[in-house]
Amino acid sequence: MRTNTLRLSLPSLNDRPDDVLYLFSYFLQSFIHRRQSLKRSLKKALIQHDWWGNIRELHSVALRYYIFGDTLNGAYDSLFDIPDENRKESLLDTASLQLDMKHLEKTIQQILIGELQEKGYSQKDIAKLLNISRQTIFNKMH
């Protein structure tokens, strides 16, 4: 049984640049087991990044920095997950101005499933809410 005892609403990482630096340092320290000062250029890159994700995105960035660190030579773009706009399929065929309803439905389901997962719902819970199988949930997310 899952209980909802505490609900926290945190501002996005974009609104908390000091937290970004603190959390990045914390994650990095947990990997290398010692404090390490951050280069000014790295701090700038972390603060200027558009954090579309959450703490997990920041954790991934810290892990990538731990792995690639000195090989980056101040070019930190490879640390960040940047959605590739060219790889997205278009929902609107501008030539015929017709909406691809199947793709739209799939996209909406993926967004809804992602939001429910972020809120802590299990695949079983999501499948029950949407009246589809857990395997379908898994397939739609991958």
N, CA, C and O atoms as CSV, one atom per row, in Angstrom:
chain,resi,resn,atom,element,x,y,z
A,1,MET,N,N,0.832,-1.170,0.000
A,1,MET,CA,C,0.000,0.000,0.000
A,1,MET,C,C,0.881,1.239,0.000
A,1,MET,O,O,1.836,1.323,0.773
A,2,ARG,N,N,0.580,2.162,-0.827
A,2,ARG,CA,C,1.347,3.387,-0.954
A,2,ARG,C,C,0.543,4.530,-0.336
A,2,ARG,O,O,-0.644,4.687,-0.623
A,3,THR,N,N,1.183,5.311,0.496
A,3,THR,CA,C,0.501,6.457,1.086
A,3,THR,C,C,1.152,7.745,0.614
A,3,THR,O,O,2.357,7.801,0.370
A,4,ASN,N,N,0.350,8.755,0.494
A,4,ASN,CA,C,0.829,10.058,0.057
A,4,ASN,C,C,0.901,10.955,1.288
A,4,ASN,O,O,-0.036,11.701,1.575
A,5,THR,N,N,2.011,10.882,2.010
A,5,THR,CA,C,2.131,11.619,3.270
A,5,THR,C,C,2.631,13.033,3.077
A,5,THR,O,O,2.245,13.934,3.821
A,6,LEU,N,N,3.462,13.236,2.115
A,6,LEU,CA,C,4.078,14.544,1.938
A,6,LEU,C,C,4.120,14.890,0.460
A,6,LEU,O,O,4.583,14.099,-0.362
A,7,ARG,N,N,3.646,16.045,0.141
A,7,ARG,CA,C,3.677,16.503,-1.244
A,7,ARG,C,C,4.525,17.763,-1.303
A,7,ARG,O,O,4.268,18.733,-0.590
A,8,LEU,N,N,5.534,17.739,-2.156
A,8,LEU,CA,C,6.421,18.883,-2.320
A,8,LEU,C,C,6.269,19.442,-3.722
A,8,LEU,O,O,6.267,18.696,-4.702
A,9,SER,N,N,6.144,20.726,-3.812
A,9,SER,CA,C,6.142,21.405,-5.107
A,9,SER,C,C,7.396,22.254,-5.168
A,9,SER,O,O,7.504,23.281,-4.498
A,10,LEU,N,N,8.334,21.813,-5.974
A,10,LEU,CA,C,9.606,22.519,-6.093
A,10,LEU,C,C,9.642,23.301,-7.393
A,10,LEU,O,O,9.158,22.826,-8.420
A,11,PRO,N,N,10.211,24.494,-7.356
A,11,PRO,CA,C,10.393,25.225,-8.607
A,11,PRO,C,C,11.374,24.461,-9.501
A,11,PRO,O,O,12.165,23.652,-9.016
A,12,SER,N,N,11.318,24.720,-10.786
A,12,SER,CA,C,12.204,24.015,-11.714
A,12,SER,C,C,13.654,24.390,-11.431
A,12,SER,O,O,13.934,25.403,-10.792
A,13,LEU,N,N,14.552,23.571,-11.910
A,13,LEU,CA,C,15.980,23.845,-11.737
A,13,LEU,C,C,16.385,25.163,-12.403
A,13,LEU,O,O,17.332,25.816,-11.965
A,14,ASN,N,N,15.674,25.550,-13.449
A,14,ASN,CA,C,15.976,26.817,-14.115
A,14,ASN,C,C,15.809,28.000,-13.164
A,14,ASN,O,O,16.480,29.021,-13.314
A,15,ASP,N,N,14.919,27.861,-12.191
A,15,ASP,CA,C,14.663,28.941,-11.235
A,15,ASP,C,C,15.556,28.855,-10.002
A,15,ASP,O,O,15.447,29.686,-9.101
A,16,ARG,N,N,16.438,27.856,-9.955
A,16,ARG,CA,C,17.281,27.636,-8.764
A,16,ARG,C,C,18.739,27.407,-9.155
A,16,ARG,O,O,19.262,26.319,-8.912
A,17,PRO,N,N,19.410,28.386,-9.748
A,17,PRO,CA,C,20.794,28.159,-10.208
A,17,PRO,C,C,21.748,27.771,-9.083
A,17,PRO,O,O,22.667,26.983,-9.304
A,18,ASP,N,N,21.548,28.308,-7.888
A,18,ASP,CA,C,22.429,27.928,-6.777
A,18,ASP,C,C,22.261,26.457,-6.426
A,18,ASP,O,O,23.230,25.776,-6.092
A,19,ASP,N,N,21.024,25.971,-6.502
A,19,ASP,CA,C,20.768,24.553,-6.239
A,19,ASP,C,C,21.420,23.671,-7.296
A,19,ASP,O,O,21.914,22.587,-6.988
A,20,VAL,N,N,21.421,24.137,-8.540
A,20,VAL,CA,C,22.041,23.366,-9.622
A,20,VAL,C,C,23.514,23.130,-9.294
A,20,VAL,O,O,24.005,22.005,-9.383
A,21,LEU,N,N,24.207,24.186,-8.920
A,21,LEU,CA,C,25.639,24.062,-8.611
A,21,LEU,C,C,25.861,23.194,-7.375
A,21,LEU,O,O,26.760,22.353,-7.356
A,22,TYR,N,N,25.042,23.399,-6.346
A,22,TYR,CA,C,25.181,22.615,-5.117
A,22,TYR,C,C,24.927,21.129,-5.396
A,22,TYR,O,O,25.721,20.279,-4.994
A,23,LEU,N,N,23.839,20.821,-6.073
A,23,LEU,CA,C,23.492,19.420,-6.340
A,23,LEU,C,C,24.517,18.759,-7.266
A,23,LEU,O,O,24.888,17.602,-7.067
A,24,PHE,N,N,24.974,19.508,-8.286
A,24,PHE,CA,C,25.994,18.967,-9.184
A,24,PHE,C,C,27.242,18.601,-8.388
A,24,PHE,O,O,27.802,17.519,-8.562
A,25,SER,N,N,27.674,19.506,-7.514
A,25,SER,CA,C,28.856,19.246,-6.675
A,25,SER,C,C,28.626,18.050,-5.759
A,25,SER,O,O,29.516,17.224,-5.560
A,26,TYR,N,N,27.425,17.971,-5.208
A,26,TYR,CA,C,27.081,16.846,-4.325
A,26,TYR,C,C,27.156,15.520,-5.082
A,26,TYR,O,O,27.747,14.557,-4.593
A,27,PHE,N,N,26.558,15.470,-6.272
A,27,PHE,CA,C,26.573,14.233,-7.060
A,27,PHE,C,C,28.010,13.875,-7.452
A,27,PHE,O,O,28.416,12.717,-7.355
A,28,LEU,N,N,28.760,14.859,-7.886
A,28,LEU,CA,C,30.141,14.619,-8.292
A,28,LEU,C,C,30.960,14.096,-7.116
A,28,LEU,O,O,31.762,13.175,-7.270
A,29,GLN,N,N,30.758,14.682,-5.959
A,29,GLN,CA,C,31.467,14.238,-4.754
A,29,GLN,C,C,31.100,12.799,-4.405
A,29,GLN,O,O,31.942,12.040,-3.924
A,30,SER,N,N,29.855,12.426,-4.646
A,30,SER,CA,C,29.451,11.045,-4.340
A,30,SER,C,C,30.130,10.041,-5.278
A,30,SER,O,O,30.298,8.876,-4.917
A,31,PHE,N,N,30.519,10.483,-6.476
A,31,PHE,CA,C,31.213,9.595,-7.413
A,31,PHE,C,C,32.701,9.488,-7.090
A,31,PHE,O,O,33.271,8.398,-7.127
A,32,ILE,N,N,33.334,10.630,-6.771
A,32,ILE,CA,C,34.783,10.629,-6.587
A,32,ILE,C,C,35.204,10.581,-5.117
A,32,ILE,O,O,36.393,10.482,-4.813
A,33,HIS,N,N,34.245,10.650,-4.220
A,33,HIS,CA,C,34.474,10.535,-2.771
A,33,HIS,C,C,35.409,11.613,-2.211
A,33,HIS,O,O,36.132,11.385,-1.240
A,34,ARG,N,N,35.380,12.772,-2.835
A,34,ARG,CA,C,36.105,13.933,-2.312
A,34,ARG,C,C,35.516,15.175,-2.966
A,34,ARG,O,O,34.898,15.109,-4.029
A,35,ARG,N,N,35.723,16.308,-2.303
A,35,ARG,CA,C,35.254,17.582,-2.857
A,35,ARG,C,C,36.141,17.999,-4.013
A,35,ARG,O,O,37.357,17.807,-3.985
A,36,GLN,N,N,35.526,18.564,-5.013
A,36,GLN,CA,C,36.289,19.057,-6.148
A,36,GLN,C,C,35.715,20.413,-6.532
A,36,GLN,O,O,34.501,20.556,-6.678
A,37,SER,N,N,36.572,21.402,-6.695
A,37,SER,CA,C,36.075,22.713,-7.110
A,37,SER,C,C,35.715,22.659,-8.593
A,37,SER,O,O,36.336,21.950,-9.385
A,38,LEU,N,N,34.702,23.424,-8.930
A,38,LEU,CA,C,34.214,23.436,-10.313
A,38,LEU,C,C,34.835,24.604,-11.070
A,38,LEU,O,O,34.974,25.705,-10.537
A,39,LYS,N,N,35.203,24.345,-12.310
A,39,LYS,CA,C,35.753,25.401,-13.152
A,39,LYS,C,C,34.665,26.437,-13.427
A,39,LYS,O,O,33.480,26.115,-13.510
A,40,ARG,N,N,35.095,27.669,-13.563
A,40,ARG,CA,C,34.155,28.770,-13.832
A,40,ARG,C,C,33.341,28.500,-15.100
A,40,ARG,O,O,32.140,28.767,-15.130
A,41,SER,N,N,33.982,27.975,-16.144
A,41,SER,CA,C,33.277,27.708,-17.404
A,41,SER,C,C,32.226,26.602,-17.225
A,41,SER,O,O,31.169,26.645,-17.854
A,42,LEU,N,N,32.514,25.619,-16.375
A,42,LEU,CA,C,31.542,24.562,-16.097
A,42,LEU,C,C,30.359,25.137,-15.330
A,42,LEU,O,O,29.208,24.831,-15.642
A,43,LYS,N,N,30.637,25.969,-14.329
A,43,LYS,CA,C,29.552,26.603,-13.568
A,43,LYS,C,C,28.645,27.399,-14.493
A,43,LYS,O,O,27.420,27.336,-14.389
A,44,LYS,N,N,29.260,28.147,-15.395
A,44,LYS,CA,C,28.495,28.960,-16.341
A,44,LYS,C,C,27.617,28.078,-17.230
A,44,LYS,O,O,26.451,28.391,-17.471
A,45,ALA,N,N,28.181,26.984,-17.710
A,45,ALA,CA,C,27.420,26.064,-18.570
A,45,ALA,C,C,26.251,25.454,-17.808
A,45,ALA,O,O,25.160,25.311,-18.359
A,46,LEU,N,N,26.467,25.094,-16.553
A,46,LEU,CA,C,25.407,24.492,-15.742
A,46,LEU,C,C,24.279,25.487,-15.483
A,46,LEU,O,O,23.103,25.133,-15.560
A,47,ILE,N,N,24.640,26.724,-15.179
A,47,ILE,CA,C,23.623,27.736,-14.884
A,47,ILE,C,C,22.863,28.147,-16.136
A,47,ILE,O,O,21.661,28.408,-16.066
A,48,GLN,N,N,23.537,28.211,-17.279
A,48,GLN,CA,C,22.898,28.672,-18.508
A,48,GLN,C,C,22.085,27.578,-19.205
A,48,GLN,O,O,21.273,27.875,-20.081
A,49,HIS,N,N,22.295,26.337,-18.828
A,49,HIS,CA,C,21.571,25.242,-19.471
A,49,HIS,C,C,20.066,25.351,-19.196
A,49,HIS,O,O,19.662,25.714,-18.091
A,50,ASP,N,N,19.256,25.044,-20.180
A,50,ASP,CA,C,17.804,25.020,-20.009
A,50,ASP,C,C,17.432,23.652,-19.449
A,50,ASP,O,O,17.377,22.669,-20.188
A,51,TRP,N,N,17.180,23.591,-18.163
A,51,TRP,CA,C,16.909,22.324,-17.484
A,51,TRP,C,C,15.486,21.894,-17.759
A,51,TRP,O,O,14.581,22.208,-16.986
A,52,TRP,N,N,15.278,21.183,-18.844
A,52,TRP,CA,C,13.934,20.699,-19.194
A,52,TRP,C,C,13.564,19.505,-18.331
A,52,TRP,O,O,12.383,19.184,-18.196
A,53,GLY,N,N,14.537,18.854,-17.755
A,53,GLY,CA,C,14.289,17.688,-16.911
A,53,GLY,C,C,14.216,18.066,-15.450
A,53,GLY,O,O,13.768,19.159,-15.100
A,54,ASN,N,N,14.644,17.184,-14.624
A,54,ASN,CA,C,14.579,17.409,-13.186
A,54,ASN,C,C,15.906,17.000,-12.560
A,54,ASN,O,O,16.942,17.017,-13.225
A,55,ILE,N,N,15.875,16.638,-11.303
A,55,ILE,CA,C,17.090,16.259,-10.580
A,55,ILE,C,C,17.780,15.074,-11.259
A,55,ILE,O,O,19.008,14.994,-11.257
A,56,ARG,N,N,17.009,14.162,-11.835
A,56,ARG,CA,C,17.626,13.011,-12.507
A,56,ARG,C,C,18.449,13.445,-13.710
A,56,ARG,O,O,19.497,12.862,-13.989
A,57,GLU,N,N,17.980,14.469,-14.428
A,57,GLU,CA,C,18.769,14.986,-15.547
A,57,GLU,C,C,20.090,15.549,-15.023
A,57,GLU,O,O,21.147,15.302,-15.604
A,58,LEU,N,N,20.028,16.300,-13.930
A,58,LEU,CA,C,21.236,16.871,-13.327
A,58,LEU,C,C,22.185,15.768,-12.851
A,58,LEU,O,O,23.401,15.884,-13.005
A,59,HIS,N,N,21.638,14.714,-12.280
A,59,HIS,CA,C,22.458,13.577,-11.844
A,59,HIS,C,C,23.165,12.951,-13.048
A,59,HIS,O,O,24.346,12.613,-12.969
A,60,SER,N,N,22.452,12.800,-14.148
A,60,SER,CA,C,23.059,12.235,-15.364
A,60,SER,C,C,24.178,13.114,-15.893
A,60,SER,O,O,25.209,12.614,-16.344
A,61,VAL,N,N,23.975,14.424,-15.836
A,61,VAL,CA,C,25.009,15.363,-16.292
A,61,VAL,C,C,26.259,15.232,-15.411
A,61,VAL,O,O,27.382,15.220,-15.915
A,62,ALA,N,N,26.053,15.135,-14.095
A,62,ALA,CA,C,27.190,14.974,-13.175
A,62,ALA,C,C,27.928,13.664,-13.453
A,62,ALA,O,O,29.158,13.625,-13.425
A,63,LEU,N,N,27.187,12.603,-13.718
A,63,LEU,CA,C,27.808,11.321,-14.020
A,63,LEU,C,C,28.615,11.398,-15.318
A,63,LEU,O,O,29.725,10.872,-15.393
A,64,ARG,N,N,28.060,12.047,-16.329
A,64,ARG,CA,C,28.808,12.205,-17.582
A,64,ARG,C,C,30.084,13.006,-17.351
A,64,ARG,O,O,31.137,12.684,-17.902
A,65,TYR,N,N,29.982,14.047,-16.537
A,65,TYR,CA,C,31.174,14.843,-16.239
A,65,TYR,C,C,32.215,13.994,-15.509
A,65,TYR,O,O,33.411,14.096,-15.784
A,66,TYR,N,N,31.762,13.169,-14.592
A,66,TYR,CA,C,32.673,12.269,-13.874
A,66,TYR,C,C,33.380,11.338,-14.860
A,66,TYR,O,O,34.575,11.077,-14.725
A,67,ILE,N,N,32.650,10.848,-15.836
A,67,ILE,CA,C,33.215,9.900,-16.802
A,67,ILE,C,C,34.129,10.607,-17.808
A,67,ILE,O,O,35.231,10.129,-18.078
A,68,PHE,N,N,33.683,11.738,-18.364
A,68,PHE,CA,C,34.416,12.388,-19.453
A,68,PHE,C,C,35.294,13.556,-19.011
A,68,PHE,O,O,36.226,13.932,-19.721
A,69,GLY,N,N,35.003,14.135,-17.837
A,69,GLY,CA,C,35.709,15.265,-17.246
A,69,GLY,C,C,36.766,15.963,-18.052
A,69,GLY,O,O,36.452,16.879,-18.812
A,70,ASP,N,N,38.019,15.560,-17.913
A,70,ASP,CA,C,39.149,16.257,-18.516
A,70,ASP,C,C,39.183,16.158,-20.037
A,70,ASP,O,O,39.833,16.976,-20.688
A,71,THR,N,N,38.516,15.198,-20.604
A,71,THR,CA,C,38.543,15.042,-22.066
A,71,THR,C,C,37.673,16.072,-22.774
A,71,THR,O,O,37.758,16.218,-23.993
A,72,LEU,N,N,36.838,16.789,-22.025
A,72,LEU,CA,C,35.899,17.736,-22.636
A,72,LEU,C,C,36.554,19.046,-23.053
A,72,LEU,O,O,36.049,19.731,-23.943
A,73,ASN,N,N,37.669,19.405,-22.426
A,73,ASN,CA,C,38.406,20.630,-22.755
A,73,ASN,C,C,37.517,21.874,-22.801
A,73,ASN,O,O,37.646,22.699,-23.706
A,74,GLY,N,N,36.625,22.007,-21.838
A,74,GLY,CA,C,35.769,23.188,-21.757
A,74,GLY,C,C,34.570,23.175,-22.672
A,74,GLY,O,O,33.785,24.124,-22.651
A,75,ALA,N,N,34.391,22.137,-23.481
A,75,ALA,CA,C,33.216,22.016,-24.358
A,75,ALA,C,C,32.203,21.109,-23.668
A,75,ALA,O,O,32.265,19.885,-23.790
A,76,TYR,N,N,31.283,21.714,-22.951
A,76,TYR,CA,C,30.390,20.952,-22.084
A,76,TYR,C,C,29.072,20.550,-22.742
A,76,TYR,O,O,28.237,19.930,-22.083
A,77,ASP,N,N,28.856,20.878,-24.008
A,77,ASP,CA,C,27.587,20.552,-24.669
A,77,ASP,C,C,27.263,19.067,-24.622
A,77,ASP,O,O,26.096,18.688,-24.519
A,78,SER,N,N,28.290,18.224,-24.696
A,78,SER,CA,C,28.053,16.777,-24.717
A,78,SER,C,C,27.548,16.244,-23.381
A,78,SER,O,O,27.110,15.097,-23.303
A,79,LEU,N,N,27.603,17.053,-22.335
A,79,LEU,CA,C,27.089,16.608,-21.033
A,79,LEU,C,C,25.566,16.609,-20.994
A,79,LEU,O,O,24.957,15.840,-20.250
A,80,PHE,N,N,24.967,17.461,-21.783
A,80,PHE,CA,C,23.532,17.710,-21.665
A,80,PHE,C,C,22.711,16.923,-22.678
A,80,PHE,O,O,23.117,16.711,-23.821
A,81,ASP,N,N,21.532,16.497,-22.207
A,81,ASP,CA,C,20.550,15.875,-23.095
A,81,ASP,C,C,19.811,16.996,-23.807
A,81,ASP,O,O,19.063,17.751,-23.187
A,82,ILE,N,N,20.022,17.098,-25.092
A,82,ILE,CA,C,19.327,18.118,-25.860
A,82,ILE,C,C,18.447,17.387,-26.865
A,82,ILE,O,O,18.954,16.674,-27.730
A,83,PRO,N,N,17.130,17.561,-26.755
A,83,PRO,CA,C,16.245,16.864,-27.684
A,83,PRO,C,C,16.588,17.215,-29.127
A,83,PRO,O,O,16.794,18.382,-29.463
A,84,ASP,N,N,16.645,16.202,-29.965
A,84,ASP,CA,C,16.957,16.398,-31.375
A,84,ASP,C,C,15.666,16.699,-32.119
A,84,ASP,O,O,14.868,15.800,-32.384
A,85,GLU,N,N,15.466,17.960,-32.453
A,85,GLU,CA,C,14.233,18.387,-33.117
A,85,GLU,C,C,14.086,17.733,-34.494
A,85,GLU,O,O,12.967,17.527,-34.963
A,86,ASN,N,N,15.206,17.406,-35.142
A,86,ASN,CA,C,15.148,16.811,-36.476
A,86,ASN,C,C,14.607,15.386,-36.449
A,86,ASN,O,O,14.094,14.897,-37.456
A,87,ARG,N,N,14.720,14.709,-35.283
A,87,ARG,CA,C,14.287,13.328,-35.207
A,87,ARG,C,C,12.807,13.199,-34.859
A,87,ARG,O,O,12.250,12.104,-34.937
A,88,LYS,N,N,12.164,14.296,-34.478
A,88,LYS,CA,C,10.749,14.243,-34.135
A,88,LYS,C,C,9.914,14.174,-35.401
A,88,LYS,O,O,10.167,14.890,-36.370
A,89,GLU,N,N,8.930,13.315,-35.380
A,89,GLU,CA,C,8.012,13.259,-36.494
A,89,GLU,C,C,7.025,14.400,-36.358
A,89,GLU,O,O,6.647,14.777,-35.249
A,90,SER,N,N,6.620,14.933,-37.456
A,90,SER,CA,C,5.682,16.042,-37.431
A,90,SER,C,C,4.258,15.531,-37.275
A,90,SER,O,O,3.850,14.572,-37.931
A,91,LEU,N,N,3.509,16.186,-36.395
A,91,LEU,CA,C,2.101,15.830,-36.227
A,91,LEU,C,C,1.244,16.451,-37.321
A,91,LEU,O,O,0.133,15.990,-37.581
A,92,LEU,N,N,1.753,17.480,-37.952
A,92,LEU,CA,C,0.989,18.194,-38.961
A,92,LEU,C,C,1.707,18.118,-40.295
A,92,LEU,O,O,2.852,18.552,-40.419
A,93,ASP,N,N,1.030,17.563,-41.293
A,93,ASP,CA,C,1.575,17.532,-42.642
A,93,ASP,C,C,1.249,18.878,-43.275
A,93,ASP,O,O,0.116,19.123,-43.687
A,94,THR,N,N,2.246,19.742,-43.348
A,94,THR,CA,C,1.986,21.096,-43.817
A,94,THR,C,C,1.605,21.148,-45.290
A,94,THR,O,O,0.984,22.115,-45.730
A,95,ALA,N,N,1.963,20.133,-46.052
A,95,ALA,CA,C,1.592,20.120,-47.467
A,95,ALA,C,C,0.084,19.957,-47.626
A,95,ALA,O,O,-0.529,20.633,-48.452
A,96,SER,N,N,-0.509,19.080,-46.854
A,96,SER,CA,C,-1.951,18.838,-46.977
A,96,SER,C,C,-2.730,19.438,-45.812
A,96,SER,O,O,-3.961,19.438,-45.817
A,97,LEU,N,N,-2.003,19.956,-44.803
A,97,LEU,CA,C,-2.616,20.506,-43.591
A,97,LEU,C,C,-3.577,19.523,-42.935
A,97,LEU,O,O,-4.671,19.886,-42.503
A,98,GLN,N,N,-3.135,18.263,-42.871
A,98,GLN,CA,C,-3.925,17.239,-42.203
A,98,GLN,C,C,-3.178,16.756,-40.975
A,98,GLN,O,O,-1.961,16.572,-40.996
A,99,LEU,N,N,-3.927,16.556,-39.909
A,99,LEU,CA,C,-3.351,16.112,-38.654
A,99,LEU,C,C,-3.261,14.591,-38.638
A,99,LEU,O,O,-4.225,13.907,-38.983
A,100,ASP,N,N,-2.117,14.063,-38.241
A,100,ASP,CA,C,-1.929,12.623,-38.117
A,100,ASP,C,C,-2.477,12.206,-36.756
A,100,ASP,O,O,-1.764,12.262,-35.754
A,101,MET,N,N,-3.724,11.793,-36.719
A,101,MET,CA,C,-4.411,11.506,-35.460
A,101,MET,C,C,-3.801,10.318,-34.720
A,101,MET,O,O,-3.737,10.331,-33.491
A,102,LYS,N,N,-3.351,9.297,-35.443
A,102,LYS,CA,C,-2.741,8.143,-34.782
A,102,LYS,C,C,-1.466,8.563,-34.062
A,102,LYS,O,O,-1.224,8.166,-32.922
A,103,HIS,N,N,-0.662,9.362,-34.734
A,103,HIS,CA,C,0.579,9.822,-34.116
A,103,HIS,C,C,0.269,10.772,-32.958
A,103,HIS,O,O,0.948,10.742,-31.932
A,104,LEU,N,N,-0.740,11.605,-33.118
A,104,LEU,CA,C,-1.139,12.519,-32.047
A,104,LEU,C,C,-1.584,11.736,-30.814
A,104,LEU,O,O,-1.190,12.062,-29.694
A,105,GLU,N,N,-2.407,10.703,-31.017
A,105,GLU,CA,C,-2.872,9.880,-29.898
A,105,GLU,C,C,-1.688,9.196,-29.205
A,105,GLU,O,O,-1.617,9.164,-27.976
A,106,LYS,N,N,-0.770,8.656,-29.992
A,106,LYS,CA,C,0.422,7.991,-29.436
A,106,LYS,C,C,1.251,8.978,-28.616
A,106,LYS,O,O,1.715,8.655,-27.522
A,107,THR,N,N,1.431,10.184,-29.157
A,107,THR,CA,C,2.222,11.205,-28.465
A,107,THR,C,C,1.560,11.612,-27.153
A,107,THR,O,O,2.236,11.752,-26.134
A,108,ILE,N,N,0.259,11.800,-27.173
A,108,ILE,CA,C,-0.480,12.178,-25.960
A,108,ILE,C,C,-0.374,11.066,-24.921
A,108,ILE,O,O,-0.177,11.342,-23.737
A,109,GLN,N,N,-0.503,9.820,-25.350
A,109,GLN,CA,C,-0.383,8.699,-24.414
A,109,GLN,C,C,1.016,8.656,-23.800
A,109,GLN,O,O,1.156,8.426,-22.599
A,110,GLN,N,N,2.048,8.874,-24.611
A,110,GLN,CA,C,3.421,8.859,-24.094
A,110,GLN,C,C,3.627,9.976,-23.074
A,110,GLN,O,O,4.273,9.772,-22.047
A,111,ILE,N,N,3.081,11.148,-23.358
A,111,ILE,CA,C,3.200,12.268,-22.418
A,111,ILE,C,C,2.466,11.939,-21.129
A,111,ILE,O,O,2.995,12.156,-20.039
A,112,LEU,N,N,1.257,11.418,-21.245
A,112,LEU,CA,C,0.451,11.076,-20.075
A,112,LEU,C,C,1.138,9.996,-19.236
A,112,LEU,O,O,1.197,10.104,-18.011
A,113,ILE,N,N,1.651,8.969,-19.887
A,113,ILE,CA,C,2.344,7.889,-19.181
A,113,ILE,C,C,3.578,8.446,-18.467
A,113,ILE,O,O,3.835,8.110,-17.311
A,114,GLY,N,N,4.332,9.289,-19.153
A,114,GLY,CA,C,5.514,9.902,-18.543
A,114,GLY,C,C,5.160,10.742,-17.324
A,114,GLY,O,O,5.843,10.673,-16.302
A,115,GLU,N,N,4.100,11.532,-17.425
A,115,GLU,CA,C,3.666,12.367,-16.306
A,115,GLU,C,C,3.243,11.499,-15.117
A,115,GLU,O,O,3.577,11.800,-13.972
A,116,LEU,N,N,2.511,10.429,-15.398
A,116,LEU,CA,C,2.068,9.546,-14.320
A,116,LEU,C,C,3.260,8.858,-13.656
A,116,LEU,O,O,3.281,8.692,-12.437
A,117,GLN,N,N,4.252,8.459,-14.455
A,117,GLN,CA,C,5.456,7.849,-13.880
A,117,GLN,C,C,6.203,8.852,-13.011
A,117,GLN,O,O,6.700,8.498,-11.942
A,118,GLU,N,N,6.284,10.103,-13.464
A,118,GLU,CA,C,6.942,11.144,-12.668
A,118,GLU,C,C,6.237,11.339,-11.325
A,118,GLU,O,O,6.878,11.665,-10.326
A,119,LYS,N,N,4.941,11.142,-11.306
A,119,LYS,CA,C,4.169,11.320,-10.074
A,119,LYS,C,C,4.196,10.071,-9.191
A,119,LYS,O,O,3.564,10.048,-8.134
A,120,GLY,N,N,4.924,9.030,-9.617
A,120,GLY,CA,C,5.124,7.862,-8.779
A,120,GLY,C,C,4.190,6.694,-9.048
A,120,GLY,O,O,4.212,5.710,-8.309
A,121,TYR,N,N,3.373,6.781,-10.088
A,121,TYR,CA,C,2.493,5.664,-10.413
A,121,TYR,C,C,3.314,4.535,-11.033
A,121,TYR,O,O,4.237,4.785,-11.809
A,122,SER,N,N,2.980,3.311,-10.692
A,122,SER,CA,C,3.666,2.160,-11.265
A,122,SER,C,C,3.069,1.857,-12.640
A,122,SER,O,O,2.017,2.384,-13.002
A,123,GLN,N,N,3.757,0.998,-13.399
A,123,GLN,CA,C,3.221,0.599,-14.704
A,123,GLN,C,C,1.879,-0.097,-14.529
A,123,GLN,O,O,0.978,0.068,-15.351
A,124,LYS,N,N,1.747,-0.869,-13.467
A,124,LYS,CA,C,0.486,-1.562,-13.192
A,124,LYS,C,C,-0.632,-0.550,-12.949
A,124,LYS,O,O,-1.730,-0.696,-13.487
A,125,ASP,N,N,-0.353,0.484,-12.134
A,125,ASP,CA,C,-1.349,1.525,-11.859
A,125,ASP,C,C,-1.743,2.265,-13.135
A,125,ASP,O,O,-2.924,2.516,-13.378
A,126,ILE,N,N,-0.744,2.612,-13.945
A,126,ILE,CA,C,-1.004,3.351,-15.185
A,126,ILE,C,C,-1.830,2.500,-16.142
A,126,ILE,O,O,-2.769,2.992,-16.767
A,127,ALA,N,N,-1.477,1.228,-16.253
A,127,ALA,CA,C,-2.225,0.322,-17.130
A,127,ALA,C,C,-3.683,0.242,-16.705
A,127,ALA,O,O,-4.582,0.243,-17.547
A,128,LYS,N,N,-3.915,0.174,-15.411
A,128,LYS,CA,C,-5.287,0.109,-14.897
A,128,LYS,C,C,-6.040,1.411,-15.190
A,128,LYS,O,O,-7.198,1.380,-15.608
A,129,LEU,N,N,-5.380,2.559,-14.970
A,129,LEU,CA,C,-6.012,3.856,-15.234
A,129,LEU,C,C,-6.387,4.023,-16.708
A,129,LEU,O,O,-7.463,4.531,-17.025
A,130,LEU,N,N,-5.498,3.593,-17.603
A,130,LEU,CA,C,-5.717,3.777,-19.036
A,130,LEU,C,C,-6.423,2.589,-19.694
A,130,LEU,O,O,-6.723,2.608,-20.888
A,131,ASN,N,N,-6.679,1.554,-18.886
A,131,ASN,CA,C,-7.359,0.359,-19.376
A,131,ASN,C,C,-6.594,-0.300,-20.527
A,131,ASN,O,O,-7.179,-0.690,-21.537
A,132,ILE,N,N,-5.252,-0.417,-20.347
A,132,ILE,CA,C,-4.406,-1.109,-21.311
A,132,ILE,C,C,-3.435,-1.993,-20.527
A,132,ILE,O,O,-3.310,-1.856,-19.310
A,133,SER,N,N,-2.755,-2.890,-21.218
A,133,SER,CA,C,-1.860,-3.832,-20.537
A,133,SER,C,C,-0.548,-3.158,-20.136
A,133,SER,O,O,-0.161,-2.132,-20.696
A,134,ARG,N,N,0.129,-3.764,-19.146
A,134,ARG,CA,C,1.435,-3.250,-18.728
A,134,ARG,C,C,2.439,-3.338,-19.874
A,134,ARG,O,O,3.293,-2.463,-20.017
A,135,GLN,N,N,2.341,-4.385,-20.689
A,135,GLN,CA,C,3.239,-4.530,-21.834
A,135,GLN,C,C,3.031,-3.375,-22.817
A,135,GLN,O,O,3.994,-2.874,-23.397
A,136,THR,N,N,1.784,-2.954,-23.005
A,136,THR,CA,C,1.502,-1.822,-23.888
A,136,THR,C,C,2.143,-0.550,-23.331
A,136,THR,O,O,2.695,0.253,-24.084
A,137,ILE,N,N,2.067,-0.370,-22.012
A,137,ILE,CA,C,2.709,0.782,-21.362
A,137,ILE,C,C,4.208,0.743,-21.669
A,137,ILE,O,O,4.789,1.744,-22.086
A,138,PHE,N,N,4.826,-0.420,-21.457
A,138,PHE,CA,C,6.259,-0.576,-21.699
A,138,PHE,C,C,6.597,-0.265,-23.157
A,138,PHE,O,O,7.559,0.451,-23.433
A,139,ASN,N,N,5.806,-0.801,-24.089
A,139,ASN,CA,C,6.057,-0.590,-25.511
A,139,ASN,C,C,5.929,0.882,-25.898
A,139,ASN,O,O,6.708,1.369,-26.718
A,140,LYS,N,N,4.971,1.591,-25.332
A,140,LYS,CA,C,4.759,2.990,-25.680
A,140,LYS,C,C,5.883,3.885,-25.161
A,140,LYS,O,O,6.146,4.944,-25.730
A,141,MET,N,N,6.538,3.468,-24.094
A,141,MET,CA,C,7.626,4.271,-23.549
A,141,MET,C,C,8.968,3.952,-24.185
A,141,MET,O,O,9.937,4.677,-23.957
A,142,HIS,N,N,9.054,2.894,-24.971
A,142,HIS,CA,C,10.336,2.550,-25.595
A,142,HIS,C,C,10.218,2.506,-27.073
A,142,HIS,O,O,11.200,2.232,-27.762
